[in-house]
């Protein structure tokens, strides 16, 4: 994995939620997801009721997050995106625990999780203020 992908994945590990983007019948589709990083891969948990997993699994997706609302004092703002192959995934017990508690309801229906795994193939990092590369050099 190149340094841009490594930094993007390392920064994703600092956030809990992001947005997955794919297309459904040639139209763009964007959904928020809970994520964790495990072994350089990004694991997602989404509501089954949205059906997003059917559009994502087996295709290339984009996934992004940022610190725009959570930057620590002295930390510059950053936004990251990874692009990679997405597959259905069954998390281990330890991974499930890392996801934390699931919501009871999403869009008024009982929450049933579905999990996906993204193998990052491309990553971008954009920043304002202090360079994330310098601030997070120990992650690379």
Secondary structure by P-SEA (a helix, b strand, c coil): ccaaaaaaaaaaaaccbbbbbbbcccbbbbbbbbbbbcccbbbbbbbcccccccccccbbbbbbcccccccccccccbbbbbbbbbbbbbbcaaaaaaacccccccccccbbbbbbbbcccccccccccccccccccccc
